[in-house]
Amino acid sequence: MSKRKSRNNKNTQTDNSLKDNNVDYAESTALPSKPKTLSDPKRKQKHSSTPEEIEEIINDTYFLKLEEERPFLTRKRVVFTAGIILGIFIASFLAPQGSDFHLFSSYIADSFSDLDISSILPANILVEELFGNITLFLKPNISLLEDTEFMPGLNLAQEGITANFPVVLVPGIVSTGLESWSTSNCSRPYFRKRMWGTTTMFRAVLMDKECWENNMKLDPVTGLDPPDIKLRAAQGKMIQNFAAIGYDSNNMHLAAYDWRLSYTNLEARDKYFSKLKSNIDFFLFCALVILYFFKWAESPLGGNGGPSWVNNHIEAFVNIGGPLLGVPKTISSLLSGEMRDTVELGAFGIYVLERFFSRRERAELFRSWGGLSSMLPKGGEAIWGNITHAPDDRKGSKCSYGPMLTLRSLIRKKIYKNDTNDTNDCDYTEIEQIYKHTTNHGIDYLRQHTGSLYNKMLSNNFSYGIITSEEEIHNQTTDHTKWTNPLESQLPYAPEMKIYCLYGWGKETERAYYYVHDHSDSDENSDNDSNILNKFSKNIFIDSTANSDQDLYLKSGVHNGEGDGTVPLLSLGYMCTKGWKNPLYNPAGIKVITREFEHERGPGLNIRGGAKTADHVDILGNYALTEDILRIAAGDGEKLEDRITSDILEYASKIDI
């Protein structure tokens, strides 16, 4: 085997290229080159010569002249901006000085650090002279950093835990920034700035939405960059806890990737998997891309490493909150550009969002991201339930999660008042029909109401079914569309590798949706496929009036279940606790350890959720999870055992595969 220890390769430099439910339903004037004086006859004629009016004219003229000539640093907009910064500075002294406040101030400082202030100042004004180093006012001192950013790494270091295996971190969507490398048209001001995940993104969306959207959207035909647009994954910062136990750039690498791309395009454009294969020994993060990589690395159609490559090179695969069986919110995002966050804005917020960034625009953007479709739910009704029930239905609830989409279809019909069929003498009536779609039918419904290009991309890259026959699963070994579906492909034959599943639970998570589809007579009479799709996007939306007194988890058309706030518990834990115990999907009997972390809400000021958060987007701030990760990386993972505190075993027992 060629598994390497970091102590034998301290001088090895890593490749930097990686990284039926009861539901209730003032006008401005330019200064003349030669200002008029009080002796000007026109001014005397226009104004009476009272002392008060003369004084007013003099004052106004003086103010305009002074504003035109006054130094930049004394102008109103500069003073106003400086006042805001001074206010934040004063607040940092007056506010409580606990660790949570310093986490908050650190977050603010990071946001300011992304602002390119020099680009909005005159050339003769230095940023240092105007603001100094703003972040010095907001950054906590080093002793406080030791208590937050570097914990629990420092505690483990005191126990003698040190770096062992080389580590490759593969971050997910939230952790990976996308950086502009375009040099044409509107993209120039954003060169080498992150268009995803920073204040630059929010500023661009608000002030330059069309340019931001053009940069983020992929070509619908190729699934790659549009002409003259280039966005690339930006390597993130080193995790401080790893540094605390001895990791640095020689034995830890961040392999960020452009998550918008389908996995075939990720290799075609960036050679991502080829680079990953040449620089690998240990894994963290992002389950789906790693599962694909395992199959790619061994396949003759990919890395051609042979059936023993993973066993020889991978010590452990640590899956942190990975959506192994997909995420229901992917369907709603691709279908109508909506999710829980958008429908909970309220009527006014939804109206404003629709005017600024419509559902149709959002759906079109999401559909261009081939990588997003990899997270559509997998396993069909066997995993996610049928019309009447689901494995994760809450006890006592009459509302099942089985129908992932409950569609209230409103059909408007003309009713004529006489026998002449006079269209000017008629009324309309609404016929309401309820349709319930399980996971399988939900994906079919999505495909029926999206364009041919999207359907082609879906068919060429992904599969969402389930295979229960050993013969069939062996016959599908070279079908790359199965490689991201753990129910249609096998883990590599790597008996010496270990898998750790670390994830959170205890937060309401999107599980099913109630929709309204408002039909009109013209929908059925159009011959233009594009017009039909546009009208469909306009007339289908989550029913924000759908609530239930009998199920408090049904709110504003979103039926919430158990999970980590983003990924349902079924997707997080089924494969780890039961699916991979089946030799059909795990022929080598790879040991799988599952560690769950129940969510505990942190203090209000702590933006990152606190030391016991289990929220999907903040879970790397969970001290206990971070400690587990560090122990695994240090070769101390053998001491970790299953820790299951949720109902996942009960849910899994109801799934018969």
Secondary structure as UniProt FT lines:
FT   HELIX           6..8
FT   TURN            10..11
FT   TURN            16..17
FT   TURN            38..39
FT   HELIX           41..46
FT   HELIX           51..69
FT   HELIX           72..74
FT   HELIX           76..94
FT   HELIX           99..113
FT   HELIX           117..120
FT   TURN            123..124
FT   HELIX           127..131
FT   HELIX           134..138
FT   HELIX           142..148
FT   TURN            149..152
FT   HELIX           153..158
FT   TURN            159..160
FT   STRAND          167..169
FT   TURN            173..175
FT   STRAND          177..180
FT   HELIX           185..190
FT   TURN            191..192
FT   STRAND          194..196
FT   HELIX           199..207
FT   HELIX           209..216
FT   TURN            220..222
FT   TURN            227..228
FT   STRAND          231..234
FT   HELIX           240..244
FT   TURN            245..246
FT   TURN            249..251
FT   STRAND          252..254
FT   TURN            259..260
FT   HELIX           263..270
FT   HELIX           272..277
FT   TURN            278..279
FT   STRAND          283..284
FT   HELIX           287..298
FT   TURN            300..303
FT   TURN            307..308
FT   HELIX           309..313
FT   STRAND          316..320
FT   TURN            324..325
FT   HELIX           329..336
FT   HELIX           340..343
FT   TURN            344..345
FT   HELIX           346..356
FT   HELIX           359..368
FT   TURN            370..371
FT   HELIX           372..375
FT   HELIX           380..384
FT   TURN            391..392
FT   TURN            395..396
FT   STRAND          405..416
FT   TURN            419..420
FT   TURN            423..424
FT   STRAND          426..437
FT   HELIX           439..448
FT   HELIX           452..461
FT   HELIX           470..475
FT   TURN            476..478
FT   HELIX           480..482
FT   TURN            483..484
FT   TURN            486..488
FT   TURN            495..496
FT   STRAND          498..505
FT   STRAND          507..518
FT   HELIX           521..525
FT   HELIX           529..539
FT   STRAND          540..542
FT   TURN            544..545
FT   TURN            552..553
FT   STRAND          554..555
FT   TURN            556..557
FT   STRAND          558..564
FT   HELIX           569..577
FT   HELIX           579..581
FT   TURN            583..585
FT   TURN            587..588
FT   STRAND          591..598
FT   TURN            604..605
FT   TURN            607..608
FT   TURN            611..612
FT   TURN            616..618
FT   HELIX           619..621
FT   HELIX           623..633
FT   TURN            634..635
FT   HELIX           637..639
FT   HELIX           648..653
//
